[in-house]
Amino acid sequence: MTTTSKPDQLLLRFRPTDTQNGISRSTVEKLAEYLGFTGETQVIHYALRKLAKKMIPAHEADDGELTPT
């Protein structure tokens, strides 16, 4: 018997209208057209990548301020 792994997927429910923490499907469609993307999934990946790059540090925190030496 072979086992297959389930692909990584996420169900996204759009909001009826845009809010501070949610987005409507019509806005995602407009973004896809504006950005020249072929689908909504590309917009979501693009937005999440930009958010991750902004919010998650690329390196470990250091020990504080630099000294003159």
C-alpha positions as CSV (number, residue, x, y, z in Angstrom):
1,M,0.0,0.0,0.0
2,T,1.4,3.4,-0.9
3,T,0.7,6.5,1.0
4,T,0.4,9.9,-0.5
5,S,0.7,13.1,1.4
6,K,-2.0,15.7,1.2
7,P,-0.8,18.9,-0.6
8,D,-0.4,22.0,1.5
9,Q,-3.6,24.0,1.1
10,L,-5.4,26.8,2.8
11,L,-9.1,27.6,2.5
12,L,-9.6,31.4,2.3
13,R,-13.0,32.9,2.8
14,F,-13.3,36.4,1.4
15,R,-15.1,39.1,3.3
16,P,-18.2,40.6,1.8
17,T,-16.5,44.0,2.0
18,D,-13.0,45.2,2.6
19,T,-12.1,45.7,6.3
20,Q,-8.9,46.5,8.2
21,N,-8.2,42.8,8.5
22,G,-10.0,41.3,5.6
23,I,-10.4,41.6,1.9
24,S,-13.2,41.1,-0.6
25,R,-12.8,38.9,-3.7
26,S,-13.5,41.8,-6.0
27,T,-10.5,43.7,-4.5
28,V,-8.3,40.6,-5.0
29,E,-9.5,40.4,-8.6
30,K,-8.7,44.1,-9.2
31,L,-5.2,43.6,-7.7
32,A,-4.5,40.6,-9.9
33,E,-5.5,42.7,-13.0
34,Y,-3.4,45.7,-11.8
35,L,-0.4,43.6,-11.1
36,G,-0.7,41.5,-14.3
37,F,-1.1,38.3,-12.4
38,T,-3.1,35.4,-13.9
39,G,-5.0,34.5,-10.8
40,E,-6.0,35.3,-7.3
41,T,-3.6,32.8,-5.8
42,Q,-0.6,34.8,-7.1
43,V,-1.9,37.9,-5.4
44,I,-2.2,36.1,-2.1
45,H,1.3,34.6,-2.3
46,Y,2.7,38.0,-3.3
47,A,1.0,39.8,-0.5
48,L,2.0,37.2,2.1
49,R,5.6,37.2,0.9
50,K,5.7,41.1,1.2
51,L,4.2,40.9,4.7
52,A,6.7,38.2,5.8
53,K,9.6,40.1,4.5
54,K,8.5,43.3,6.4
55,M,7.5,41.6,9.7
56,I,10.0,38.7,10.2
57,P,13.6,39.6,10.8
58,A,16.1,38.2,8.3
59,H,18.7,37.6,11.0
60,E,18.9,37.0,14.8
61,A,18.7,39.9,17.1
62,D,22.1,41.2,18.3
63,D,23.3,42.0,21.8
64,G,22.5,45.7,21.7
65,E,24.1,48.9,20.5
66,L,27.5,49.1,18.9
67,T,30.5,50.2,20.9
68,P,33.1,52.7,19.6
69,T,35.5,49.7,19.0
